[in-house]
Amino acid sequence: MQINISGHHVEVTPAIRDYCLNKLDKLSRHHDLITNTEVILSVEKLIQKAEARVHVNGKDVFADSESEDMYAAIDGLTDKLDRQLLRHKEKLRSHR
């Protein structure tokens, strides 16, 4: 799985990059067909925002999360992506 992390009006420090990579590695346990993940971290006034687009075989999954803390925004983002990927995996199983 290839992960691209970029920042918009924020510098992506090694600590934030490592935290984001550790959280996103957990997604690969649920779904084996993840090919590419693009993460954009941004700051708008006092709101920290994390967005991600996950390219799965046959579908693109998008989620975003906002919080006052960047780490909390990344946690919310991975929770949303986790639920969406599980739902997508169940749909694939039910169609077979």
Backbone torsions as a table, in degrees:
resi	resn	phi	psi	omega
1	MET	NA	127.8	179.1
2	GLN	-96.6	130.2	-178.4
3	ILE	-121.5	124.4	176.4
4	ASN	-111.7	122.5	179.5
5	ILE	-117.8	125.5	178.6
6	SER	-133.5	159.1	-179.7
7	GLY	-119.4	143.4	177.6
8	HIS	-120.8	110.3	-174.8
9	HIS	64.3	23.4	176.9
10	VAL	-151.1	143.1	176.2
11	GLU	-87.4	129.7	179.5
12	VAL	-85.5	103.5	-179.0
13	THR	-77.5	160.4	177.2
14	PRO	-59.1	-32.5	179.2
15	ALA	-67.1	-43.8	178.6
16	ILE	-67.7	-40.2	179.4
17	ARG	-61.7	-45.9	179.4
18	ASP	-64.1	-41.4	179.3
19	TYR	-62.6	-44.1	-179.9
20	CYS	-65.7	-42.2	179.1
21	LEU	-64.4	-40.6	178.6
22	ASN	-64.2	-40.3	179.3
23	LYS	-68.8	-40.1	-177.9
24	LEU	-75.3	-23.8	175.8
25	ASP	-64.5	-26.8	178.7
26	LYS	-67.6	-24.8	179.3
27	LEU	-68.4	-30.9	-177.7
28	SER	-69.8	-16.4	175.5
29	ARG	-69.7	-30.9	-177.3
30	HIS	-85.3	-32.9	-173.3
31	HIS	-136.3	122.2	-176.4
32	ASP	-83.6	-16.6	-172.3
33	LEU	-95.0	18.6	177.6
34	ILE	-75.2	123.9	-178.3
35	THR	-102.8	-40.8	-173.2
36	ASN	-147.6	142.2	177.0
37	THR	-132.5	128.5	177.9
38	GLU	-116.0	122.3	-177.9
39	VAL	-117.6	132.8	176.3
40	ILE	-122.1	121.6	177.0
41	LEU	-106.0	131.1	-177.0
42	SER	-142.5	162.8	178.1
43	VAL	-129.0	128.5	175.2
44	GLU	-128.1	107.1	-174.2
45	LYS	54.7	-109.6	-178.2
46	LEU	-103.3	4.1	-175.5
47	ILE	-102.6	125.7	175.2
48	GLN	-93.1	132.4	-174.4
49	LYS	-128.5	137.5	176.6
50	ALA	-127.1	129.4	178.9
51	GLU	-127.2	147.0	178.1
52	ALA	-147.5	144.6	173.9
53	ARG	-124.1	120.4	-178.3
54	VAL	-108.1	123.4	178.8
55	HIS	-92.1	111.7	178.8
56	VAL	-110.6	156.4	179.6
57	ASN	-57.4	106.6	176.9
58	GLY	98.5	-7.2	-176.3
59	LYS	-160.1	152.3	170.9
60	ASP	-109.3	131.5	-179.5
61	VAL	-110.8	129.5	-178.9
62	PHE	-121.8	140.1	175.2
63	ALA	-149.8	152.4	174.3
64	ASP	-142.4	159.5	-178.0
65	SER	-150.3	144.0	179.0
66	GLU	-126.3	145.0	178.2
67	SER	-162.2	172.8	175.8
68	GLU	-82.0	-15.1	-179.6
69	ASP	-120.7	135.3	-178.0
70	MET	-64.5	-38.2	-179.8
71	TYR	-65.8	-37.9	177.0
72	ALA	-67.9	-35.8	177.8
73	ALA	-66.2	-38.9	177.9
74	ILE	-67.0	-39.4	177.3
75	ASP	-62.0	-46.1	178.4
76	GLY	-63.0	-38.0	178.6
77	LEU	-62.9	-46.7	-178.6
78	THR	-67.9	-33.2	176.2
79	ASP	-63.7	-44.1	179.2
80	LYS	-65.0	-43.7	178.9
81	LEU	-64.2	-37.8	179.3
82	ASP	-61.2	-46.9	179.1
83	ARG	-63.1	-42.7	-178.6
84	GLN	-67.0	-39.6	179.4
85	LEU	-68.8	-37.4	175.8
86	LEU	-63.9	-40.9	178.8
87	ARG	-64.4	-42.0	178.6
88	HIS	-64.2	-40.2	179.7
89	LYS	-65.5	-39.4	177.6
90	GLU	-65.4	-37.5	177.5
91	LYS	-64.3	-39.6	177.7
92	LEU	-63.7	-40.1	179.7
93	ARG	-67.4	-39.1	-176.4
94	SER	-71.5	-23.9	179.7
95	HIS	-83.5	-12.9	-177.3
96	ARG	-84.4	NA	NA
